Amino acid sequence: MVTRRAFLGNGGALGLALAGASGVAAQTAGGQAARGQGWPQQAPFHFDGDMRDFAAAQAALMPLYQVNRDFATFDAAYYGAMTRPVQAAYEAQSHWVNQNHALFLRNAAPGHPRDVELDRSRAAVANMLGASAEEIALAGGGTEALYALIAHYALLQPGDAVIYADVDYDEMQFACDYLEKSRGARIVRFALPEPHTEANILAAYEKVLKDTPRTKLLLLTHLSNRNGLVPPVKAIVDMARARGVDTILDSAQAVGHIPFTVDDTGADFIGFSLHKWLAAPLGTGGVYIRKNRLQDISPWLGNRIHGADDIRARIPTGTVDFAARLTVPHAIAVHDAIGGDAKYRHLLRLRDYWVDRVRDIKGLEIVLPDEPGRYGAVTGFRLPGMTGPDGAKKAAALFLDKYRLLVVAKAGLASGPVLRVTPALFNSSAELDRLVAAIRAERGLFA
């Protein structure tokens, strides 16, 4: 199992640059092999930054990234930029895959058959999530993974109810709506009451489950892309199971962000991204299906490339970016070297840094409660008087054009649209100070 290691394969210059950066020590081994005919060589990745200290952690983390700093980008919920070591590994893997082309894709590359190498990635993801490798299939992102689970849920009968909430992701709502047209399901939509305290959340889920006979399936979002809400997942999963309701858990925003194992959630079906908070290459994600529930998710559109007892049959089997999938263990190695718990604490500090500095603005709404465990790095807010999707889009455009700050207008909540702020590990408190100053300067935008 690969742990606390990354692959660096584009020569020694990158390794020297990283070794010279504060808090970072990295070595490259076999750099020439990565550009030759050999398999890209492993090299240790060491991170010695002091994650206990906010300023020291920033100084150690920022050199890991090469990103455009003409703008302060607060949209890690969309795509988490690769670190330099992961990007180097991806480039090396891309070179190798291209060099070996169909030989590799046909499982014929000597010493490195395609499926064996991809199984290493599956095993690394499984190890991270506390699952077995046979319970993990790689996917082209969280959206693809969750479409696979929702659209192919096998136990649904005409007239059965499917429930989702306003905090759930748009496309996963669309997937549930598809079950109405394709399978005769009854779709039940409800809104979580604000404030989103644990008591309010649990009461809302208990009520909708109680009030909806013949409920068979519940969509539950681990961390909402709309406002950042983290619900009490296991309590809701257990509540649903007690009524004979299966839960499909959308963990697209949770993997690599909130430390957890599959058993911590209690869920039998989980879809997730790897290119967000884990910061693997774009187009990487996966599904988890508990081993004894595999037959309750049908193969993807009748896929028979793999047998019905193979989880990989639940995902499209077309020609994908194999180099991206081969790079997943490298992303996990960097994540492990920084430390999942330390990374999460730092993300919370970034979030709290800007939130605490705008709390006193009259009329400004932070749409998440301060209750511990109910949020991560993602947080939605409303400027005083901001209403409607057009208002949110206007504010987001102003922040981008005038202040060179990327925040995101998000609609879909029953209470109204928000501006979403999602700091990443490469963001600094100086960039967050710019955000705070812009919010203060524009607090009267909708007055």
C-alpha positions as CSV (number, residue, x, y, z in Angstrom):
1,M,0.0,0.0,0.0
2,V,1.3,3.4,-0.9
3,T,1.4,5.8,2.0
4,R,3.2,9.1,2.6
5,R,4.9,8.9,-0.8
6,A,4.7,10.7,-4.0
7,F,6.1,10.2,-7.4
8,L,8.3,13.0,-8.9
9,G,9.3,12.4,-12.5
10,N,10.2,15.5,-14.4
11,G,13.8,15.8,-13.5
12,G,15.8,17.3,-10.6
13,A,14.9,20.9,-11.0
14,L,11.5,20.6,-9.4
15,G,12.9,18.5,-6.6
16,L,15.5,21.2,-5.8
17,A,13.0,23.9,-6.0
18,L,10.7,22.1,-3.5
19,A,13.6,21.2,-1.2
20,G,14.5,24.9,-1.0
21,A,11.0,26.0,-0.1
22,S,10.0,26.6,3.5
23,G,8.6,23.6,5.1
24,V,9.1,21.3,2.1
25,A,11.7,18.7,1.4
26,A,11.4,16.5,-1.7
27,Q,13.7,14.3,-3.6
28,T,13.5,12.9,-7.1
29,A,14.7,9.5,-8.1
30,G,14.8,8.2,-11.6
31,G,13.9,11.5,-13.2
32,Q,15.5,10.5,-16.4
33,A,13.6,7.2,-16.4
34,A,10.4,9.1,-16.2
35,R,11.2,10.6,-19.5
36,G,12.7,7.4,-20.9
37,Q,11.1,4.1,-21.4
38,G,11.0,2.9,-17.8
39,W,8.1,3.2,-15.4
40,P,8.2,6.5,-13.5
41,Q,10.2,5.9,-10.4
42,Q,9.1,6.4,-6.8
43,A,10.7,9.0,-4.6
44,P,9.8,9.9,-1.0
45,F,7.8,13.0,-0.4
46,H,8.4,14.7,3.0
47,F,6.5,17.5,4.5
48,D,8.0,19.1,7.6
49,G,5.8,22.2,7.9
50,D,4.5,23.2,11.3
51,M,0.8,22.7,10.8
52,R,0.0,23.7,14.4
53,D,0.9,27.3,13.7
54,F,-1.3,29.2,11.2
55,A,1.4,31.4,9.7
56,A,4.0,28.7,9.6
57,A,1.5,26.3,7.9
58,Q,0.8,28.9,5.2
59,A,4.5,29.4,4.6
60,A,5.0,25.7,4.2
61,L,2.0,25.0,2.1
62,M,2.1,27.8,-0.5
63,P,5.3,26.7,-2.2
64,L,3.7,23.3,-2.9
65,Y,1.5,25.1,-5.5
66,Q,2.1,26.9,-8.8
67,V,-1.1,28.8,-9.4
68,N,-2.2,32.1,-10.9
69,R,-2.0,34.6,-8.1
70,D,-3.2,37.6,-10.2
71,F,-6.5,36.6,-8.7
72,A,-7.3,35.3,-5.3
73,T,-9.3,32.2,-6.1
74,F,-11.7,30.9,-3.5
75,D,-13.3,28.0,-5.4
76,A,-11.6,24.9,-4.2
77,A,-15.0,23.2,-4.0
78,Y,-14.9,23.1,-7.8
79,Y,-11.3,21.9,-8.4
80,G,-8.5,21.6,-6.0
81,A,-5.3,22.5,-7.9
82,M,-2.7,19.8,-7.9
83,T,0.4,20.3,-5.8
84,R,3.7,20.5,-7.7
85,P,4.7,16.9,-6.8
86,V,1.3,15.6,-8.0
87,Q,1.5,17.6,-11.2
88,A,5.0,16.3,-11.8
89,A,3.7,12.7,-11.3
90,Y,0.8,13.3,-13.6
91,E,3.1,14.6,-16.3
92,A,5.4,11.6,-15.9
93,Q,2.5,9.2,-16.0
94,S,1.1,10.9,-19.1
95,H,4.4,10.6,-20.8
96,W,4.6,6.9,-20.0
97,V,1.1,6.1,-21.1
98,N,1.5,8.0,-24.3
99,Q,4.9,6.3,-25.0
100,N,3.3,2.8,-24.4
101,H,-0.1,3.7,-25.9
102,A,-2.1,0.7,-26.9
103,L,0.4,-1.7,-25.4
104,F,-0.5,-0.4,-21.9
105,L,-4.2,0.0,-22.7
106,R,-4.3,-3.7,-23.8
107,N,-2.8,-4.9,-20.6
108,A,0.3,-6.0,-22.5
109,A,3.0,-3.6,-21.1
110,P,5.7,-5.9,-19.6
111,G,5.7,-5.6,-15.8
112,H,2.9,-3.0,-15.8
113,P,-0.4,-4.3,-17.1
114,R,-3.1,-1.6,-17.1
115,D,-5.5,-3.3,-14.7
116,V,-2.7,-4.2,-12.2
117,E,-1.6,-0.5,-12.1
118,L,-5.2,0.8,-11.8
119,D,-5.8,-1.6,-9.0
120,R,-3.0,0.1,-7.1
121,S,-5.0,3.3,-7.3
122,R,-8.2,1.5,-6.2
123,A,-6.3,0.0,-3.3
124,A,-4.9,3.4,-2.3
125,V,-8.4,5.0,-2.3
126,A,-9.8,2.0,-0.3
127,N,-7.1,2.3,2.3
128,M,-7.8,6.0,2.7
129,L,-11.5,5.4,3.2
130,G,-11.3,2.2,5.3
131,A,-12.8,0.0,2.6
132,S,-11.6,-3.0,0.7
133,A,-10.3,-2.5,-2.9
134,E,-13.1,-4.7,-4.3
135,E,-15.6,-2.1,-2.9
136,I,-14.0,0.7,-4.8
137,A,-14.3,1.6,-8.5
138,L,-12.6,4.6,-10.1
139,A,-14.8,7.1,-11.9
140,G,-14.5,10.2,-13.9
141,G,-15.5,12.4,-11.0
142,G,-18.1,12.6,-8.3
143,T,-21.0,13.5,-10.7
144,E,-20.4,10.4,-12.8
145,A,-20.1,8.3,-9.7
146,L,-23.3,9.5,-8.2
147,Y,-25.2,9.2,-11.5
148,A,-24.1,5.6,-11.6
149,L,-25.4,4.9,-8.1
150,I,-28.7,6.8,-8.4
151,A,-29.8,5.9,-11.9
152,H,-28.8,2.2,-11.4
153,Y,-30.3,1.7,-7.9
154,A,-31.9,-1.7,-8.5
155,L,-34.5,-2.0,-5.7
156,L,-36.8,0.9,-6.7
157,Q,-40.3,-0.1,-7.7
158,P,-43.0,2.1,-9.3
159,G,-44.6,4.3,-6.7
160,D,-41.6,4.1,-4.3
161,A,-40.6,7.5,-3.0
162,V,-37.1,9.1,-3.4
163,I,-36.2,12.1,-1.2
164,Y,-33.8,14.9,-1.6
165,A,-33.2,18.3,0.0
166,D,-32.5,21.8,-1.2
167,V,-28.8,21.6,-0.1
168,D,-28.2,18.7,-2.4
169,Y,-26.2,19.2,-5.6
170,D,-28.1,20.1,-8.8
171,E,-27.1,17.2,-11.0
172,M,-27.8,14.7,-8.3
173,Q,-31.3,16.2,-7.9
174,F,-31.6,15.8,-11.7
175,A,-30.6,12.1,-11.4
176,C,-33.3,11.6,-8.8
177,D,-35.8,13.3,-11.0
178,Y,-34.8,10.9,-13.8
179,L,-36.0,8.1,-11.6
180,E,-39.5,9.6,-11.7
181,K,-39.6,9.5,-15.5
182,S,-37.7,6.2,-16.0
183,R,-38.8,4.1,-13.1
184,G,-42.1,5.6,-11.9
185,A,-40.6,6.9,-8.6
186,R,-42.4,9.6,-6.6
187,I,-40.0,12.4,-5.9
188,V,-40.2,14.3,-2.6
189,R,-38.3,17.5,-2.3
190,F,-37.9,19.4,1.0
191,A,-36.0,22.3,2.4
192,L,-33.8,22.1,5.5
193,P,-34.8,24.8,8.0
194,E,-32.3,27.5,9.0
195,P,-30.4,27.8,11.2
196,H,-28.9,24.5,10.2
197,T,-28.3,23.2,13.7
198,E,-28.0,19.5,14.3
199,A,-31.4,19.5,16.1
200,N,-33.1,21.2,13.2
201,I,-31.5,19.0,10.6
202,L,-32.4,15.7,12.4
203,A,-35.9,16.9,13.0
204,A,-36.4,17.8,9.4
205,Y,-35.1,14.4,8.1
206,E,-37.2,12.6,10.7
207,K,-40.3,14.4,9.6
208,V,-39.9,13.9,5.9
209,L,-39.2,10.2,6.4
210,K,-42.2,9.8,8.7
211,D,-44.5,11.8,6.4
212,T,-43.4,9.9,3.2
213,P,-44.8,6.4,3.0
214,R,-43.1,3.9,0.7
215,T,-39.8,5.9,0.8
216,K,-37.1,3.6,-0.6
217,L,-34.2,6.0,-1.4
218,L,-32.7,9.1,0.3
219,L,-30.0,11.3,-1.3
220,L,-27.8,12.8,1.4
221,T,-25.0,15.3,0.9
222,H,-21.9,14.9,3.1
223,L,-20.9,18.5,2.6
224,S,-23.1,20.8,0.6
225,N,-21.6,22.6,-2.4
226,R,-24.2,25.3,-2.0
227,N,-23.6,26.6,1.5
228,G,-21.0,24.2,3.1
229,L,-23.4,22.5,5.5
230,V,-22.1,19.2,7.0
231,P,-25.1,17.3,8.4
232,P,-24.9,14.6,11.1
233,V,-24.4,11.9,8.4
234,K,-24.4,8.7,10.4
235,A,-27.4,9.7,12.5
236,I,-29.4,10.4,9.3
237,V,-28.2,7.2,7.6
238,D,-29.2,5.2,10.7
239,M,-32.6,7.0,10.9
240,A,-33.3,6.1,7.3
241,R,-32.2,2.5,7.6
242,A,-34.5,2.0,10.6
243,R,-37.4,2.8,8.2
244,G,-36.1,0.5,5.5
245,V,-34.7,3.4,3.4
246,D,-31.4,3.2,1.6
247,T,-29.1,6.2,1.5
248,I,-26.8,7.3,-1.3
249,L,-24.2,9.6,0.1
250,D,-22.7,12.4,-1.9
251,S,-19.2,12.8,-0.6
252,A,-17.9,14.8,-3.5
253,Q,-16.9,17.6,-1.2
254,A,-15.8,15.5,1.7
255,V,-13.1,13.1,0.5
256,G,-9.7,14.7,1.2
257,H,-11.5,17.5,3.2
258,I,-13.2,15.9,6.2
259,P,-11.4,12.9,7.7
260,F,-13.7,9.9,7.7
261,T,-14.0,6.3,6.9
262,V,-16.9,4.5,5.2
263,D,-17.9,3.0,8.5
264,D,-18.0,6.5,10.1
265,T,-20.9,7.3,7.7
266,G,-22.8,4.0,7.9
267,A,-23.6,4.4,4.2
268,D,-23.7,1.4,1.8
269,F,-23.4,3.6,-1.3
270,I,-21.0,6.6,-1.6
271,G,-20.0,8.6,-4.7
272,F,-17.0,11.0,-4.5
273,S,-14.6,13.2,-6.3
274,L,-10.8,12.9,-6.0
275,H,-10.0,16.1,-8.0
276,K,-11.4,18.5,-5.4
277,W,-10.0,18.3,-1.9
278,L,-7.6,15.4,-2.5
279,A,-6.3,17.5,-5.5
280,A,-5.8,14.5,-7.8
281,P,-5.8,15.3,-11.6
282,L,-9.1,16.5,-13.1
283,G,-11.5,13.7,-14.0
284,T,-10.9,11.5,-11.0
285,G,-13.4,10.2,-8.6
286,G,-14.9,6.9,-7.4
287,V,-17.8,4.9,-6.0
288,Y,-17.9,2.8,-2.9
289,I,-20.5,0.0,-2.6
290,R,-20.5,-2.1,0.5
291,K,-19.6,-5.7,-0.6
292,N,-22.9,-7.3,0.5
293,R,-24.9,-4.6,-1.4
294,L,-23.2,-4.8,-4.8
295,Q,-26.1,-6.4,-6.5
296,D,-28.4,-3.6,-5.4
297,I,-26.7,-1.3,-7.9
298,S,-27.1,-2.6,-11.5
299,P,-24.3,-2.5,-14.0
300,W,-24.0,0.7,-15.9
301,L,-26.5,0.5,-18.8
302,G,-26.1,-3.3,-18.9
303,N,-22.3,-3.1,-19.0
304,R,-20.8,-6.7,-19.3
305,I,-17.1,-5.8,-19.9
306,H,-16.7,-6.8,-16.3
307,G,-18.8,-9.5,-14.6
308,A,-21.9,-8.7,-12.5
309,D,-20.0,-9.5,-9.3
310,D,-17.3,-6.8,-10.2
311,I,-17.9,-3.2,-8.9
312,R,-16.2,-1.9,-12.0
313,A,-19.2,-2.9,-14.1
314,R,-21.1,-0.1,-12.3
315,I,-19.0,2.6,-14.0
316,P,-18.5,3.4,-17.7
317,T,-15.6,1.5,-19.2
318,G,-14.7,3.8,-22.1
319,T,-11.2,5.1,-22.8
320,V,-10.4,7.5,-20.0
321,D,-7.4,9.6,-18.9
322,F,-5.5,6.6,-17.5
323,A,-2.6,8.8,-16.4
324,A,-4.9,10.8,-14.2
325,R,-6.1,7.6,-12.5
326,L,-2.5,6.3,-12.1
327,T,-1.6,9.5,-10.3
328,V,-4.3,9.1,-7.6
329,P,-1.9,7.3,-5.2
330,H,0.5,10.3,-5.5
331,A,-2.2,12.7,-4.5
332,I,-3.0,10.5,-1.5
333,A,0.7,10.3,-0.5
334,V,0.9,14.1,-0.4
335,H,-2.4,14.3,1.5
336,D,-1.0,11.7,4.0
337,A,2.3,13.6,4.3
338,I,0.6,16.8,5.3
339,G,-1.8,14.8,7.5
340,G,-5.6,14.6,7.0
341,D,-6.4,15.9,10.4
342,A,-3.9,18.7,10.2
343,K,-5.1,19.7,6.8
344,Y,-8.7,19.8,8.0
345,R,-7.8,22.0,11.0
346,H,-5.9,24.4,8.7
347,L,-8.9,24.6,6.3
348,L,-11.1,25.4,9.3
349,R,-8.7,28.2,10.3
350,L,-8.8,29.7,6.8
351,R,-12.6,29.6,6.9
352,D,-12.8,31.1,10.4
353,Y,-10.3,33.8,9.6
354,W,-12.5,35.6,7.1
355,V,-15.8,34.7,8.7
356,D,-14.8,36.1,12.1
357,R,-13.7,39.4,10.5
358,V,-17.1,40.1,8.8
359,R,-19.5,39.0,11.5
360,D,-20.0,42.5,12.8
361,I,-21.4,43.8,9.5
362,K,-25.0,44.7,10.0
363,G,-27.3,42.7,7.8
364,L,-24.7,40.3,6.5
365,E,-25.7,36.7,6.8
366,I,-23.4,33.8,7.3
367,V,-25.7,30.9,6.4
368,L,-24.1,28.3,8.6
369,P,-24.3,28.0,12.4
370,D,-21.2,28.1,14.6
371,E,-22.1,24.7,15.9
372,P,-18.9,22.4,15.8
373,G,-19.0,19.8,13.1
374,R,-21.6,21.5,10.9
375,Y,-19.1,23.1,8.5
376,G,-15.7,22.7,6.8
377,A,-13.9,25.2,4.6
378,V,-16.9,26.0,2.4
379,T,-19.2,28.8,3.6
380,G,-22.0,30.8,2.0
381,F,-22.9,34.3,2.9
382,R,-25.3,37.1,1.8
383,L,-24.5,40.7,1.5
384,P,-27.0,43.0,3.3
385,G,-30.1,43.2,1.1
386,M,-28.9,40.7,-1.5
387,T,-31.8,38.8,-3.0
388,G,-32.4,36.6,-6.0
389,P,-30.0,34.9,-8.4
390,D,-29.3,38.1,-10.3
391,G,-28.2,39.8,-7.2
392,A,-25.8,37.1,-6.3
393,K,-24.4,37.0,-9.8
394,K,-24.0,40.8,-9.8
395,A,-22.0,40.6,-6.6
396,A,-19.8,37.8,-7.8
397,A,-19.0,39.6,-11.0
398,L,-18.2,42.8,-9.0
399,F,-15.8,40.9,-6.7
400,L,-14.0,39.4,-9.7
401,D,-13.8,42.5,-11.9
402,K,-13.1,45.1,-9.3
403,Y,-11.2,43.2,-6.6
404,R,-9.8,40.2,-8.6
405,L,-11.4,37.8,-6.1
406,L,-13.2,34.7,-7.3
407,V,-16.2,33.8,-5.2
408,V,-19.2,31.9,-6.6
409,A,-22.9,32.8,-6.8
410,K,-24.9,29.7,-5.8
411,A,-28.6,29.4,-6.1
412,G,-30.9,26.5,-5.1
413,L,-31.4,27.1,-1.3
414,A,-35.0,27.6,-0.3
415,S,-33.9,30.7,1.7
416,G,-32.2,32.3,-1.4
417,P,-28.9,32.4,-3.2
418,V,-25.5,32.9,-1.5
419,L,-22.0,33.9,-2.4
420,R,-19.8,30.8,-1.7
421,V,-16.3,31.2,-0.4
422,T,-14.0,28.2,-0.5
423,P,-10.4,28.7,0.5
424,A,-7.8,26.2,-0.5
425,L,-4.5,25.1,1.1
426,F,-2.7,27.5,-1.3
427,N,-4.7,30.6,-0.1
428,S,-3.1,32.9,2.4
429,S,-4.4,35.2,5.2
430,A,-3.3,38.1,3.0
431,E,-5.7,37.0,0.3
432,L,-8.4,36.5,2.8
433,D,-7.7,40.1,4.1
434,R,-8.5,41.3,0.5
435,L,-11.8,39.4,0.6
436,V,-12.7,40.9,4.0
437,A,-11.9,44.4,2.7
438,A,-14.0,43.8,-0.4
439,I,-17.0,42.6,1.6
440,R,-16.8,45.6,3.9
441,A,-16.4,48.0,0.9
442,E,-19.5,46.5,-0.8
443,R,-21.7,45.9,2.2
444,G,-24.0,48.6,0.9
445,L,-24.2,47.3,-2.7
446,F,-27.9,46.4,-2.3
447,A,-28.9,49.1,0.1
